[in-house]
Each structure stands twice: as C-alpha cells, then as structure tokens.
Amino acid sequence: MIPQTEYKERREQLMSKIGNGTAIFRSAPVAIMHNTVEYNFRQDSDFFYLTGFNEPEAVIVLAPHHEEHRFVLFVQPKEPEKEVWTGYRTGVEAAKEQFGADETYPITELNEKLPQYLKKADRIYYHLGRDKPFNDTILKHWQRLMGLYPKNGTGPMALESTNLILYGMRRVKSTTELKLMRQAIEISVDAHNHARAFTQPGRYEYEVQAELEHDFRRRGAIGPAYPSIVASGANSCVLHYTENNRQMQDGDLLLIDAGCCYGYYNADITRTFPVGGKFTPEQKILYELVLKAQLNAIAQVKPGNPYNQFHDTAVKILVEGLIDLGLLAGDSEEIIKEKKYKHLYMHRTGHWLGLDVHDSGGYKQGENWHIFQPGNVVTVEPGLYIGPDTEPLEGQPAIDQRWRGIGIRIEDDVLVTESGNEVLTAGVPKSLEELET
C-alpha cells in the first residue's frame, strides 16, 4: 500500500503550487442502493490520493500560509452506538496521528473552524460541481470573506479549481502506484485467462462473469474496477453491455472487458475470442484488422509523442482496411476528416488509467495535446462494431449481412517508460494462433 510519507509528499507538492491559497477537498458521499441499503463506500479519488483516508463525511483543508496548521482534517467523531451498525471510525484523535494531520476537528465544526484557514488566503482552490450542498457552503464562506475585504484588506478574491494541478500530478505514476497497478493487472490477467479456458458453447455469459469476479476477490482485489462486460454474439456490438445473460453459441465471438481494483488502483483489459475455438472467415478478417491497428497504436505510446498520435494511427489503419473490405468507400483522408467511419468505430482509442478507470489527467492543454512522459499509463483499445441494425453514414456503402453481429475490441494497459513502453497486460493472449484451439 501507499506509505503515509508518499501522501505527505503529494500534499507538499500540491501546496507548493497553490502559493498563498487554501485548497479544500470533500470526501465522496455515501450512495444509496435502495431504501436504507447503502452501496459499499468508495472514496473520492482525489481525496484518497492526498490522504489514504477511506471514510465519508470528511474534508481536507490545505493551507500552506497558515502558521501552525498546513494540513487539516475534518472527520466523523467516534460514536460506538452507530459504529455497531455501520462500521468502525478512525475518529478525531486517531486521524491526526494515523494520517499526519497538523490538526483534526469533528466534521460538525467545519463551518466554525474553516474561516481561520481562508481569511489570509488570496484564493480558494476547490472543484465545484461534485456536491451541491457543500458547493453552497464553500461559496457562502467565500462571499462573506470577499465582503470583508474592503475592511480587512485580506481574503480570497478568487475561486479556482484544483483539477489542473492534480491532473499533472496524477498523470505520472510513482513506483508504489505502479506496484499496486501491476498487482491489479496480474490478478486480472490470470482471471481473463481462466475465463477464456472456462468458456464453451452452451454456457451463459453470467457464468463467465462469475468466474472472473471470483478470481478477483479470492486474490485480494476490492472487486471489479467497473461492471464486467461479457458480451457474446451481437451483444459484442454494444460498447457497455452489462446484462451478461445470453447463452453462448458455437460460432459466436465473446468480448470480455473486465479488470479488478486492487488497493484502489485499477486494471482494464479487453479480449475478443471465438466461443467454439475457431474464428469464422469474416471474424478472422476483422480481428486481424483490429489487432494490426492496436499493435501499431501501441508503438506510438512513447515519451515525446503527443497523446492523440496513437488514436490517429489506429483510425488510419482501420479506415484503410475497411475501404479494402468494401465496408467504407472514398478517400481515406476525407473519410477520417469527416468522421465517416463512426458507425463502425465510434470511440477513442484509449484513456488514462490509475485510481480511476478513466483516470483524471486531461488530454489537452488549450489546443495542445499532452505529451507522453515516463510514468503515464494509458489503455490502447481500438475496435470495430457491426451490429444487426448498424446503418452506414451518408455516402457509405450498405453493409453485407455476413459482417453483421461482429463486435471486436482488443485492449491493453500500457506504461510509458524512459525508452518506449511496456505492455503491462501482455500475459493475456491475443494473436490468432493463441486464440484458436
């Protein structure tokens, strides 16, 4: 797990970037499944990134300008009567010791104590939009202090999001973060390999899902990183299909998009393979095209390359291949420019990966794409989806029935290294030879 020394380094790095400001972070809310039943609590990723504190009803205040209390935690106090029902709390006193806070308070004292950490700040760093009642609390404090500025000559005159600062920090993974990600990936790789071996005609998608998720939990993962996609036949053409209730047939492809969460860090892997062990001719042609696009896209994930380059590479190869197959018509550059391929390939080729499956980090600064640097982790996941009812875009050819019902995606997690990249998920087979039995 992440040591407290690393959490402290992250807070210090953030405070070095906010100057005379005060940064505020709110924990994730408790989510209700139904009536009085709650979902398992999952901490806000930014909050966890800065503290490792995993309880609701908490607030971080970072005030680098304060004489004594640069890092303050507001938490739920100990209440043994409630803890019998909802689980143990760290409490105010233990939170200070365990999480390295300069001061801790009960969350009920937030409105009373917060002004002392804002009144000498020149701006407040807080990301609006996640929690409206808490947004209103922050805005009320800010407006009151701005009203006092003419009299006091100090106070926060601006409210600014913390996103841009944290994006830059979270994009680059530390050694300890990568260790956790490698563990999540190792568990997920083994689960994928087991799931493929388990798959056979006549079984149901949910049986494969159960094998996957059993492997996740028995190896110590928190659980699935996201709802597992186990999509056979035409279901593979639905990007976020999660019903997982169809009986698999010989001749189907099975698309599995699944990964586990371990120590709050995530894996994200997709493989597509024939349920009966043999691709049909049409499946094989499209699979080879997607694999070619993916391998060439992965080669573009390296230091110094702009983020969009691997997506553009995948799109170019897919479009040229689809023209050769008669599934697209026209000049490849015009098709790409006008996005006339979008009925067959409608998503981007990847995303950052880390504490969130679609990790924070942003992809552009203004008009400029971010440049890959060592420590970035990105998914590379081109695909093709020709559903039973897919309609060609204007000017594109009709789709022959033999291609319909085929959905293919191949996804790996790729680490940018000093000299190039490392495919962290290489342990899951994806070549035609490996997938056909």
Secondary structure, DSSP 8 states (H G I E B T S, - for coil): ---HHHHHHHHHHHHHHHTT-EEEEE-----EEETTEE------HHHHHHH----SS-EEEE-TT-SS-SEEEEE----HHHHHHH-----HHHHHHHHT-SEEEEGGGHHHHTHHHHTT-S-EE--TTS-HHHHHHHHHHHHHHHHHHHHHS-S---EE-SHHHHHHHHHS--HHHHHHHHHHHHHHHHHHHHHHHH--TT-BHHHHHHHHHHHHHHTT--EESS--EEEEGGGGGSTT------B--TT-EEEEEE-EEETTEE--EEEEEETTS---HHHHHHHHHHHHHHHHHHHT-STTSBTTHHHHHHHHHHHHHHHHTTSS-S-HHHHHHTTTTTTT--S-S--B-SSSSS-SS-SEETTEE-B--TT-EEEE--EEEE-TT----TT-----GGGTTEEEE-BEEEEE-SSSEEETTTTS--SHHHH--
